[in-house]
Amino acid sequence: MAKTKTHKATAKRCSITKGGKVKFNHINRRHKLGKMTSKRKRQLRGDAYISESFAPIVKKLIPYA
């Protein structure tokens, strides 16, 4: 049986933690930050986790992570 191909776009954006959660970086942190409030920029600074209902779909796209 052939190996499952990794969806490379998802693999670049997300990673699976040791506990099995899917971690990703927030969007909207590249440019046009002058329009954004300080509170919003601060909230987008850290990593986030994908909801548990959507995580199995993402895990199928990154089979060997």
C-alpha positions in Angstrom: 0.0 0.0 0.0 1.3 3.5 -0.9 2.1 6.2 1.6 -0.4 9.0 2.1 0.7 12.3 0.6 1.1 15.2 3.0 -0.8 18.3 2.1 2.2 20.7 2.0 0.3 23.9 2.4 -1.3 22.7 5.6 2.0 21.3 6.9 3.6 24.7 6.5 0.8 26.4 8.4 0.1 23.9 11.2 1.9 21.6 13.5 0.7 18.8 15.8 1.7 19.1 19.4 2.8 16.1 21.6 -0.7 16.1 23.2 -2.4 15.8 19.8 -3.6 19.4 19.4 -3.2 21.2 16.1 -1.3 24.5 16.6 -1.2 27.4 14.0 -0.2 31.0 13.8 -2.8 33.7 13.5 -3.5 35.4 10.2 -3.4 39.1 9.5 0.0 39.8 11.1 2.0 40.7 8.0 1.1 44.2 6.7 -1.4 47.0 7.1 -1.0 46.9 10.8 -1.4 50.7 11.2 -5.2 50.3 10.8 -5.4 47.7 13.5 -5.8 48.5 17.2 -3.1 47.7 19.7 -5.4 45.3 21.4 -6.1 43.3 18.2 -2.4 43.1 17.3 -1.6 41.9 20.8 -4.3 39.2 20.6 -2.9 38.0 17.3 0.7 37.7 18.6 0.7 34.2 20.0 -0.1 30.8 18.6 -3.6 29.4 18.6 -5.1 25.9 18.5 -7.7 24.6 16.0 -11.0 23.5 17.5 -11.4 19.9 18.4 -14.2 19.4 15.9 -12.0 20.5 13.0 -8.7 18.9 14.2 -9.3 15.4 12.8 -9.7 16.9 9.3 -6.4 18.7 9.6 -4.6 15.6 11.1 -5.6 13.6 8.0 -3.8 16.2 5.8 -0.6 15.9 7.9 -0.3 12.1 8.4 3.3 11.8 9.4 3.7 14.9 11.6 
